[in-house]
């Protein structure tokens, strides 16, 4: 039978081994915990950085969209103003075409038209039905008595000349003149009303 001293020695050895294993386990647990905390902190920081980057990206995107929408709305407003002005000009043309002063306008248009086709025989004049007699009188008074004149609702604001076969036609109307300078007028309105950046 083993002596009490041997049992005591073996107990101390077992106790020492248990203490050593416990210390190692505690150290490993502490290492694992420290590593886990570091990984969690790194993961949290990465997630926060990613969220901030995404927020900044979205902020920039919405800012750009907001600025683009603002520019679009501003340009739309400017275009609406210019369109309203041009509509007023068109209305003014219609008022002029029905005013007593329009007879003087027709006189000048006829002079320009006949000068443009000088030397061309057999031409025919078209003009507002209400002014056909005025046109015929003008033609007779200016050495074009042989030129025929007919009324046409198409030329309510001016006159036109064509050959009898209608293979060509030259018109001289208020709306036609205005249409030829439409883009230049729009640009002038933008610049005059809103400055050099009006069309931006």
ZIGITA-V618733 format. One record per residue. N is the residue number from 0. SS is DSSP state (H for helix, E for strand, C for the rest). Layout:
# ZIGITA-V618733
<<N:SS> <N:SS>>
This chain:
# ZIGITA-V618733
<<0:C> <1:C> <2:C> <3:H> <4:H> <5:H> <6:H> <7:H> <8:H> <9:H> <10:H> <11:H> <12:H> <13:H> <14:H> <15:H> <16:H> <17:H> <18:H> <19:H> <20:H> <21:H> <22:H> <23:H> <24:H> <25:H> <26:H> <27:H> <28:H> <29:H> <30:H> <31:H> <32:H> <33:H> <34:H> <35:H> <36:H> <37:H> <38:H> <39:H> <40:H> <41:H> <42:H> <43:H> <44:H> <45:H> <46:H> <47:H> <48:H> <49:H> <50:H> <51:H> <52:H> <53:H> <54:H> <55:H> <56:H> <57:H> <58:H> <59:H> <60:H> <61:H> <62:H> <63:H> <64:H> <65:H> <66:H> <67:H> <68:H> <69:H> <70:H> <71:H> <72:H> <73:H> <74:H> <75:H> <76:H> <77:H> <78:H> <79:H> <80:H> <81:H> <82:H> <83:H> <84:H> <85:H> <86:H> <87:H> <88:H> <89:H> <90:H> <91:H> <92:H> <93:H> <94:H> <95:H> <96:H> <97:C> <98:C> <99:C> <100:C> <101:H> <102:H> <103:H> <104:H> <105:H> <106:H> <107:H> <108:H> <109:H> <110:H> <111:H> <112:H> <113:H> <114:H> <115:H> <116:C> <117:C> <118:C> <119:C> <120:C> <121:C> <122:E> <123:E> <124:E> <125:E> <126:E> <127:C> <128:H> <129:H> <130:H> <131:H> <132:H> <133:H> <134:H> <135:H> <136:H> <137:H> <138:H> <139:H> <140:H> <141:C> <142:C> <143:C> <144:C> <145:C> <146:C> <147:E> <148:E> <149:E> <150:E> <151:C> <152:H> <153:H> <154:H> <155:C> <156:C> <157:E> <158:E> <159:E> <160:E> <161:E> <162:E> <163:C> <164:C> <165:C> <166:C> <167:C> <168:E> <169:E> <170:E> <171:E> <172:E> <173:H> <174:H> <175:H> <176:H> <177:H> <178:H> <179:H> <180:C> <181:H> <182:H> <183:H> <184:H> <185:H> <186:H> <187:H> <188:H> <189:H> <190:H> <191:H> <192:H> <193:H> <194:C> <195:C> <196:C> <197:C> <198:C> <199:C>>
